[in-house]
Amino acid sequence: MASGVAAALALSLGACGTGGPGNADVTLKVVVADYGADAADTTAYWQGLVAAFEKQHPDIAVDLDPVPHTRLTEAVADRVAAGDAPDIAQTGAFASYARSERLYSADDLLSIATQADFVPALARAGEISHVQYGLPFRASTPRLFYNKKLFKKAGLDGPPTSWDELAADAAALEEAGVRTPYALQLGPEAAEDEALSWLLGNNGGYVGLGGSWILDSPQNTTALRAVRDRLVVPGLTGPEGAGLNRSEAYRAFVEGKAGMLLAHPALMASADRAYLPYATAPFPRRQGGTATPTGSTDWLVAFQQRGHVREAGAFLDFLYSTPNVTRYAEHQGTLPVTVPAAEAMRADGHHRALWPFVDQLREAQFPQLDTVGGPQVTAALQKRIARAVSEGGDPAAVLSAIQHKADSEMSQVS
């Protein structure tokens, strides 16, 4: 990326991110995420992409507006509420905009070839009533990471393939002196992600086939009771119990203090820099075998307010070309959201460590927390789910309370 983007940046210093239309007929307002410590790479990608696009489309200028990723969804919502919706925005949620008829659909925007390229599971996750409004952009899926050195110290020769084995391995790691045998990430930072993996591992989940919330299903209650009784109560999740945040768990793993955890491919860069001897495996199903993997993604959406459907579509078709999708995934620790880019990465030996994640994404189930009541469910999971699996916690009562909240939100739009 470095030399190509540097050249693009040199060409674009006066044209990108300044809002100056120059000789262009239309200026697109584009809001994207700024990832703080990774902002140099992210900004370089976007600016290089914009420079190349403007060179091909001199009639279209792009006003690039990076927003801190922790405020991204809120910032987009504020601009929409103020009557100043951008043409294109990266966001964590889109359903409310689609239901209020503020968005262009993928059919409105994209060429048939671009639409056909999306990984099918991602395209389906971007649909509302079978119409795609959310365009997947920053996708990922977690796998079970384990420290091979600590496993060897504990007398373990491979990853667990069932929940019984996972609990037994955690017990062996604890006996070998590992501070956090399994880093359970049910703290508020990303509790909904970790929790869903356990629910899917017992044939549960958040939303059923009919689109209704199934939070208090027997499968979900059984899954959380198993986490409580087999891992948290025996002390196999370390001194933090169930409330570890993702960033803290990742740090503990890189420092060699955690034996295993669920993690996204973004963890690999820091683990590699630390020369940590690790491997990854599928997350196990409760009774054995591979659980349905979870997936996550940010979305790109195009608002109708400014009326630039042709220009927004041209920019998005350019963005989703295979070289651009591949380049972003390579340098941001994410996964390709199109099949051609996934196949290109799968064929490149330099990305061998990512191949299992690329393959797994095609089978991933997305949490569907962008449906009606989703924000409330997410907030409740982040706040309450750790208590549900702590000693003395009641998974059935907690899930029932969250289900009641979700049903209440659904009833208001029925």
C-alpha positions as CSV (number, residue, x, y, z in Angstrom):
1,M,0.0,0.0,0.0
2,A,2.7,2.5,1.0
3,S,4.2,3.5,-2.3
4,G,0.9,3.4,-4.3
5,V,-1.0,5.4,-1.8
6,A,1.8,7.9,-1.3
7,A,1.7,8.6,-5.0
8,A,-2.0,9.0,-4.9
9,L,-1.8,11.3,-2.0
10,A,0.7,13.5,-3.8
11,L,-1.8,13.9,-6.6
12,S,-4.7,14.6,-4.3
13,L,-3.4,17.1,-1.7
14,G,-5.6,19.9,-3.1
15,A,-8.5,17.8,-4.2
16,C,-9.5,15.4,-1.5
17,G,-11.1,16.1,1.9
18,T,-11.1,19.8,1.5
19,G,-14.6,20.2,0.2
20,G,-13.4,22.2,-2.8
21,P,-15.3,21.3,-5.9
22,G,-12.8,22.7,-8.4
23,N,-14.2,22.1,-11.9
24,A,-16.5,19.3,-10.8
25,D,-20.3,19.5,-11.5
26,V,-21.2,17.7,-8.3
27,T,-19.5,17.3,-4.9
28,L,-20.3,14.2,-2.9
29,K,-20.3,14.4,0.8
30,V,-18.8,11.2,2.2
31,V,-18.6,10.4,5.9
32,V,-16.2,7.6,7.0
33,A,-14.8,6.2,10.2
34,D,-11.5,7.5,11.7
35,Y,-10.0,4.7,13.7
36,G,-7.6,6.7,15.9
37,A,-4.3,5.0,16.1
38,D,-4.9,3.4,12.8
39,A,-6.1,6.7,11.2
40,A,-3.0,7.2,9.1
41,D,-3.6,4.0,7.2
42,T,-7.3,4.5,7.0
43,T,-7.0,8.1,5.8
44,A,-4.4,7.2,3.3
45,Y,-6.6,4.5,1.9
46,W,-9.6,6.8,1.5
47,Q,-7.6,9.7,0.2
48,G,-5.8,7.5,-2.4
49,L,-9.1,6.0,-3.5
50,V,-10.7,9.4,-3.8
51,A,-7.8,10.8,-5.8
52,A,-8.0,7.9,-8.2
53,F,-11.8,8.2,-8.5
54,E,-11.7,11.9,-9.2
55,K,-9.1,11.4,-11.9
56,Q,-11.5,9.0,-13.7
57,H,-14.5,11.2,-13.0
58,P,-13.4,14.8,-13.3
59,D,-17.1,15.9,-13.1
60,I,-17.4,14.6,-9.5
61,A,-15.5,15.8,-6.5
62,V,-15.5,14.0,-3.1
63,D,-15.7,15.9,0.2
64,L,-14.3,13.3,2.6
65,D,-15.2,13.7,6.2
66,P,-13.5,11.3,8.7
67,V,-15.4,11.0,12.0
68,P,-14.0,9.2,15.2
69,H,-15.4,5.6,14.9
70,T,-16.7,5.7,18.5
71,R,-19.0,8.5,17.4
72,L,-19.7,7.5,13.9
73,T,-23.3,6.2,14.1
74,E,-24.3,9.1,16.4
75,A,-22.7,11.7,14.2
76,V,-24.5,10.4,11.1
77,A,-27.8,10.4,13.0
78,D,-27.2,13.9,14.2
79,R,-26.6,15.1,10.6
80,V,-29.7,13.4,9.3
81,A,-31.8,14.9,12.1
82,A,-30.4,18.3,11.3
83,G,-31.4,18.0,7.6
84,D,-27.9,17.7,6.4
85,A,-27.6,14.0,5.4
86,P,-24.3,13.1,3.6
87,D,-24.5,11.5,0.2
88,I,-22.7,8.4,1.5
89,A,-22.0,7.4,5.0
90,Q,-20.3,4.6,6.9
91,T,-22.4,3.6,9.8
92,G,-23.2,0.8,12.2
93,A,-27.0,0.9,11.7
94,F,-29.2,1.6,8.7
95,A,-32.7,0.1,9.3
96,S,-34.3,3.2,10.7
97,Y,-33.2,5.2,7.6
98,A,-34.4,2.6,5.2
99,R,-37.8,2.3,6.9
100,S,-38.2,6.1,6.8
101,E,-37.4,6.0,3.0
102,R,-34.3,8.1,3.3
103,L,-31.9,5.7,1.5
104,Y,-31.3,4.6,-2.0
105,S,-31.3,0.8,-2.5
106,A,-28.5,-1.2,-3.9
107,D,-30.6,-1.6,-7.1
108,D,-30.8,2.2,-7.4
109,L,-27.0,2.7,-7.0
110,L,-25.0,-0.2,-8.2
111,S,-24.3,-2.0,-11.4
112,I,-25.6,-5.6,-11.6
113,A,-22.0,-6.8,-11.6
114,T,-21.2,-5.0,-8.4
115,Q,-24.3,-6.3,-6.6
116,A,-23.6,-9.8,-7.7
117,D,-20.0,-9.6,-6.3
118,F,-21.1,-9.3,-2.6
119,V,-20.5,-12.3,-0.3
120,P,-24.1,-13.6,-0.2
121,A,-24.4,-13.7,3.6
122,L,-23.3,-10.1,3.8
123,A,-25.7,-9.0,1.1
124,R,-28.6,-10.7,2.9
125,A,-27.7,-9.1,6.2
126,G,-28.0,-5.7,4.5
127,E,-31.6,-6.3,3.5
128,I,-34.8,-4.8,4.8
129,S,-38.0,-6.7,3.5
130,H,-35.8,-8.3,0.9
131,V,-34.4,-5.0,-0.5
132,Q,-30.7,-4.3,0.1
133,Y,-30.0,-0.9,1.6
134,G,-26.9,-1.6,3.6
135,L,-23.7,-2.2,1.6
136,P,-21.2,-4.2,3.6
137,F,-17.8,-2.6,4.0
138,R,-15.7,-3.5,7.1
139,A,-16.5,-7.2,7.7
140,S,-15.1,-9.7,10.1
141,T,-15.7,-13.0,11.8
142,P,-14.1,-14.4,15.0
143,R,-12.3,-17.7,15.6
144,L,-11.0,-19.3,18.7
145,F,-7.4,-18.2,19.3
146,Y,-5.2,-20.3,21.6
147,N,-1.7,-19.9,22.9
148,K,0.3,-23.0,21.7
149,K,3.0,-22.5,24.3
150,L,0.5,-22.4,27.2
151,F,-1.4,-25.3,25.8
152,K,1.8,-27.4,25.6
153,K,2.6,-26.4,29.2
154,A,-0.8,-27.6,30.3
155,G,-0.4,-30.9,28.4
156,L,-2.9,-30.0,25.7
157,D,-2.2,-31.0,22.1
158,G,-4.9,-29.1,20.2
159,P,-7.9,-26.9,20.5
160,P,-11.2,-28.0,22.0
161,T,-14.0,-29.4,19.8
162,S,-16.9,-29.3,22.3
163,W,-17.8,-27.3,25.3
164,D,-16.9,-30.1,27.6
165,E,-13.4,-30.1,26.1
166,L,-13.2,-26.3,26.3
167,A,-14.0,-26.4,30.0
168,A,-11.5,-29.3,30.6
169,D,-8.8,-27.4,28.7
170,A,-9.5,-24.3,30.7
171,A,-9.2,-26.3,33.9
172,A,-5.8,-27.7,32.7
173,L,-4.6,-24.2,31.9
174,E,-5.6,-23.0,35.3
175,E,-3.7,-25.9,36.9
176,A,-0.7,-24.9,34.8
177,G,-0.7,-21.4,36.3
178,V,-2.4,-19.5,33.5
179,R,-4.0,-16.3,34.8
180,T,-7.0,-16.3,32.5
181,P,-7.6,-19.7,31.0
182,Y,-10.5,-18.5,28.8
183,A,-11.0,-14.8,28.3
184,L,-14.7,-14.4,28.4
185,Q,-15.6,-11.0,26.8
186,L,-19.0,-10.1,28.2
187,G,-18.0,-6.6,29.3
188,P,-19.9,-3.6,27.7
189,E,-17.4,-3.1,24.9
190,A,-18.6,-6.1,22.7
191,A,-20.7,-8.3,24.9
192,E,-23.3,-8.9,22.1
193,D,-20.6,-10.4,19.9
194,E,-19.2,-12.9,22.4
195,A,-22.7,-13.8,23.6
196,L,-24.0,-14.7,20.2
197,S,-21.2,-17.2,19.6
198,W,-22.2,-19.1,22.6
199,L,-25.9,-19.0,21.7
200,L,-25.3,-20.2,18.2
201,G,-23.1,-23.0,19.6
202,N,-26.3,-24.3,21.3
203,N,-28.5,-23.8,18.2
204,G,-29.9,-20.5,19.6
205,G,-29.5,-16.9,18.5
206,Y,-31.0,-13.5,18.7
207,V,-33.6,-13.6,15.9
208,G,-35.5,-16.6,14.5
209,L,-36.3,-17.5,10.9
210,G,-39.5,-15.5,10.9
211,G,-37.6,-12.3,12.0
212,S,-38.9,-12.3,15.6
213,W,-36.7,-12.0,18.7
214,I,-36.0,-15.4,20.4
215,L,-33.8,-14.1,23.2
216,D,-35.5,-16.1,25.9
217,S,-35.5,-19.4,24.0
218,P,-34.6,-22.6,25.9
219,Q,-31.5,-23.0,23.8
220,N,-30.2,-19.6,24.8
221,T,-30.9,-20.1,28.5
222,T,-29.2,-23.5,28.5
223,A,-26.1,-21.9,26.7
224,L,-25.7,-19.2,29.3
225,R,-26.2,-21.6,32.2
226,A,-23.4,-23.7,30.7
227,V,-21.1,-20.7,30.5
228,R,-21.9,-19.7,34.1
229,D,-21.6,-23.2,35.6
230,R,-18.7,-24.6,33.6
231,L,-16.5,-21.6,33.2
232,V,-17.3,-18.5,35.3
233,V,-18.2,-20.1,38.7
234,P,-15.2,-22.4,38.7
235,G,-13.0,-19.4,38.1
236,L,-11.8,-20.5,34.6
237,T,-12.4,-17.0,33.1
238,G,-9.7,-15.4,35.3
239,P,-9.9,-12.7,38.0
240,E,-12.2,-10.5,35.8
241,G,-14.9,-13.2,35.8
242,A,-17.4,-12.5,32.9
243,G,-17.0,-8.8,32.6
244,L,-13.8,-8.5,30.5
245,N,-13.8,-6.0,27.7
246,R,-12.6,-7.0,24.2
247,S,-9.6,-4.6,24.3
248,E,-8.5,-5.9,27.7
249,A,-8.9,-9.6,26.6
250,Y,-6.9,-9.0,23.4
251,R,-4.1,-7.3,25.5
252,A,-4.1,-10.2,28.0
253,F,-3.7,-12.7,25.2
254,V,-0.9,-10.8,23.5
255,E,0.9,-10.6,26.8
256,G,0.7,-14.3,27.3
257,K,-1.7,-14.1,30.2
258,A,-4.7,-15.7,28.5
259,G,-4.9,-19.2,27.2
260,M,-7.7,-18.9,24.7
261,L,-10.3,-16.4,23.5
262,L,-12.7,-15.6,20.7
263,A,-11.1,-13.0,18.5
264,H,-11.3,-11.3,15.1
265,P,-8.4,-11.3,12.6
266,A,-7.4,-7.8,13.8
267,L,-5.8,-9.5,16.8
268,M,-3.2,-11.2,14.6
269,A,-1.1,-8.1,13.8
270,S,-0.4,-7.4,17.5
271,A,0.1,-11.1,18.3
272,D,2.6,-11.4,15.4
273,R,4.5,-8.3,16.6
274,A,4.8,-9.9,20.0
275,Y,6.1,-13.2,18.4
276,L,3.3,-15.0,20.2
277,P,3.0,-18.7,19.3
278,Y,-0.7,-18.9,18.6
279,A,-3.1,-20.8,16.3
280,T,-6.8,-20.4,15.5
281,A,-9.7,-22.9,15.3
282,P,-13.5,-22.8,14.8
283,F,-15.5,-22.1,17.9
284,P,-17.0,-25.4,19.0
285,R,-20.6,-26.4,19.2
286,R,-21.8,-27.5,22.6
287,Q,-22.2,-31.1,21.8
288,G,-19.2,-31.2,19.5
289,G,-18.3,-30.1,16.0
290,T,-18.2,-26.5,14.6
291,A,-20.6,-23.9,15.7
292,T,-22.3,-21.5,13.2
293,P,-19.8,-18.6,13.1
294,T,-20.8,-15.1,13.8
295,G,-20.1,-12.2,11.5
296,S,-20.0,-8.4,11.9
297,T,-19.8,-5.5,9.5
298,D,-20.1,-1.8,9.1
299,W,-22.3,-0.5,6.4
300,L,-22.2,2.1,3.7
301,V,-25.5,3.8,2.9
302,A,-26.5,6.4,0.4
303,F,-29.0,9.1,1.4
304,Q,-31.5,10.5,-1.0
305,Q,-31.6,14.0,0.3
306,R,-29.1,15.6,-2.0
307,G,-30.3,13.7,-5.1
308,H,-26.9,12.5,-6.3
309,V,-27.9,8.9,-7.1
310,R,-25.8,8.7,-10.3
311,E,-22.7,10.2,-8.8
312,A,-23.0,8.2,-5.6
313,G,-23.5,5.0,-7.6
314,A,-20.4,5.7,-9.7
315,F,-18.3,6.2,-6.5
316,L,-19.6,3.0,-4.9
317,D,-19.0,0.9,-8.0
318,F,-15.4,2.2,-8.0
319,L,-15.0,1.6,-4.3
320,Y,-16.2,-2.0,-4.6
321,S,-13.8,-3.0,-7.4
322,T,-11.7,-6.0,-6.5
323,P,-8.4,-4.1,-6.1
324,N,-9.9,-1.5,-3.8
325,V,-11.8,-4.1,-1.6
326,T,-8.7,-6.2,-1.4
327,R,-6.4,-3.3,-0.5
328,Y,-8.7,-2.1,2.3
329,A,-9.0,-5.6,3.8
330,E,-5.2,-6.2,3.7
331,H,-4.3,-3.1,5.5
332,Q,-7.1,-2.8,8.0
333,G,-7.2,-6.4,9.4
334,T,-10.6,-7.0,8.0
335,L,-12.1,-9.4,5.4
336,P,-13.1,-8.9,1.8
337,V,-16.8,-8.2,1.4
338,T,-16.9,-9.4,-2.3
339,V,-16.4,-12.8,-3.6
340,P,-13.8,-11.8,-6.3
341,A,-11.7,-10.1,-3.6
342,A,-12.1,-13.0,-1.2
343,E,-11.0,-15.4,-4.0
344,A,-8.0,-13.1,-4.7
345,M,-6.9,-13.1,-1.1
346,R,-7.6,-16.9,-0.9
347,A,-5.2,-17.5,-3.8
348,D,-2.4,-15.3,-2.3
349,G,0.0,-17.3,-0.1
350,H,0.9,-14.1,1.7
351,H,-2.5,-14.2,3.3
352,R,-2.5,-17.8,4.3
353,A,-3.2,-17.0,8.0
354,L,-6.4,-15.2,6.9
355,W,-7.7,-18.0,4.7
356,P,-9.8,-19.7,7.5
357,F,-11.4,-16.4,8.4
358,V,-12.2,-15.7,4.7
359,D,-13.8,-19.1,4.3
360,Q,-15.7,-18.8,7.6
361,L,-17.2,-15.5,6.6
362,R,-19.3,-17.1,3.9
363,E,-21.1,-19.2,6.5
364,A,-21.4,-16.5,9.2
365,Q,-24.6,-15.5,10.8
366,F,-25.0,-11.8,11.5
367,P,-26.6,-10.7,14.8
368,Q,-29.5,-8.7,13.1
369,L,-29.2,-6.2,15.9
370,D,-30.2,-3.5,13.3
371,T,-33.8,-4.7,13.3
372,V,-36.6,-3.0,15.3
373,G,-35.6,-2.9,18.9
374,G,-32.0,-3.7,18.0
375,P,-30.3,-0.7,19.7
376,Q,-32.2,-1.4,22.9
377,V,-31.3,-5.1,22.8
378,T,-27.7,-4.3,22.2
379,A,-27.6,-1.9,25.1
380,A,-29.3,-4.4,27.4
381,L,-26.9,-7.2,26.4
382,Q,-23.9,-5.0,27.0
383,K,-25.2,-3.9,30.4
384,R,-26.7,-7.1,31.8
385,I,-25.3,-10.3,30.2
386,A,-22.2,-10.5,32.3
387,R,-24.3,-10.5,35.4
388,A,-26.5,-13.3,34.0
389,V,-23.5,-15.7,33.9
390,S,-21.8,-14.6,37.1
391,E,-22.1,-16.6,40.3
392,G,-25.7,-16.2,41.5
393,G,-26.8,-14.9,38.1
394,D,-30.1,-15.9,36.5
395,P,-29.8,-16.3,32.7
396,A,-33.5,-17.1,32.3
397,A,-34.6,-13.9,34.1
398,V,-32.1,-11.7,32.3
399,L,-33.0,-13.0,28.9
400,S,-36.7,-12.8,29.7
401,A,-36.3,-9.1,30.6
402,I,-34.4,-8.3,27.4
403,Q,-37.0,-10.2,25.4
404,H,-39.8,-8.1,27.0
405,K,-38.0,-4.9,26.0
406,A,-37.5,-6.2,22.4
407,D,-41.2,-7.2,22.2
408,S,-42.2,-3.8,23.5
409,E,-40.2,-2.0,20.8
410,M,-41.6,-4.3,18.1
411,S,-45.2,-3.7,19.2
412,Q,-44.8,0.1,18.7
413,V,-44.2,-0.3,15.0
414,S,-46.7,-3.2,14.4
